[in-house]
Amino acid sequence: MIKGIKLINIPVTDQDRALTFYTEKLGFRIATDRPFTDKQRWIELSIPGDDVLLTLFTPPGMEDRIGKFFPASFFCDKVEKTHEELVAKGVEFVSPPKKEHWGTFAIFKDPDGNQFLLSTR
């Protein structure tokens, strides 16, 4: 049976720029960074305290997926505080924190325009 999620792919145009964003602004850690093809590297990132890996990789023929709304969401304990910290680091938010009956959320973008939901658990 399925035991969990191993990795989630984030398609990007520039792996170096994306790597800088995800490590320096979001605080993710490099788990793997090695050559894959003559045009791309295989980059896996970890989120401190989580087992799921994120890859910064665009499979050939999937370039049209760059800059879309990411079909998964990140969580934190306090969206407002995390929003303030990320804005101070230069992360662009599409929407400020908003409270709903199910929790608080905000939407931010990476340098490629990929949009991510940040919410409480």
N, C-alpha and C positions, 0 to 999 in steps of 0.2 A: 504494500500500500504506500501511497504518497506520505512522506514524512515531513515535508516542508518546502520552502523555496530556497533554492541554492543561490541563484543570482537573478538580477533584474538588469536589463540592458537600457542604457540611455544613449540614443544616437546623437552624435556630435559632428561638427564640421572640422574642428581643430582640436585634436587631442591634447596638445600642450596647454592651450588656453583653458580648455575644460578642466584639465587636471589641476591647474592653478586655482581655478574657481572652487572646485569641490574640496580641495585640501586646505587652501588658505582662508577661504570665506566660510565654508560650511563645516570645516574641521574633520572631514573624513580622512582616513588613513590609506596609504597605498598597500595593498595586499600582494599585487602582482603587477609588474610593468615590464613586458618583454616583447621582442619583435613578433609579429604575427604574419604579415605579408610585407612586400616592399613598400606599401603605402600606409599601413597601419600597425599599431602595437596592440597587444592584448593587455588592457588595463583593468584591474579589479580593485575596487575600493571597499573598505569596510567602514561601518559607522561604529564608533566606540560604544561597546555594550550590546551590540546586536550581531547575529550570526549571518544575516543576509548580505551577500556581496552585490555591489553595483558595478557594471562594466561600462566603460566609456568607449563604445565601439559601434560603428555603423556597418552592418553587413552589406556587401555589394548589392546594388539594386534596391536598397531600402533608404536611400537618401531623402525620399519624400516624407519620412517619419520625423525628420529633424524639425524642431520648432513647434511641436504639437503639445497638447495637454497630456501630461504623463499619467498613464492609467493606474497609478498607485499613489499612496500618500505617505508623507512623513509625519511622525508625531513627536510631541515634546510635552513637558509638564506644564509650561506656561507660555502660551502662544504670544501674548503681549510682550513679555520679557524677551523671548527669542526673536520676535519681530524687531524690537529695538536694537538688539545686539547685531542682527544681520544687516539692518539698514546702516548701522554705524560702520560696518565692514564694506558697504557699497553694494549690497544685494538689492536688486530691484524687485519691489512688490507690485503686483497687479491690483491687489486690494489690501486694505489695512485689516487688522484683526476684526472679526465680526462674531458676535455671540448668537448662537442658535440654541434651540431646545436640546439638541444632541451634543453640543460642545462649542468650542471656539475654534475658528479657522482663519487662515489668510492664504493668499496665493502669491508665490514668487516665481521669478524666471531665472534661468541660467543664461550664459552669454549667447547661446544659440536660439533663445526664445522658448525653449522647453519650459512649460509651466507646471508647477508642483503645488499640491495642496499640503499645507502644514496645519495640523490640528491637534487637539488634545486627544488622548486615548479614550 
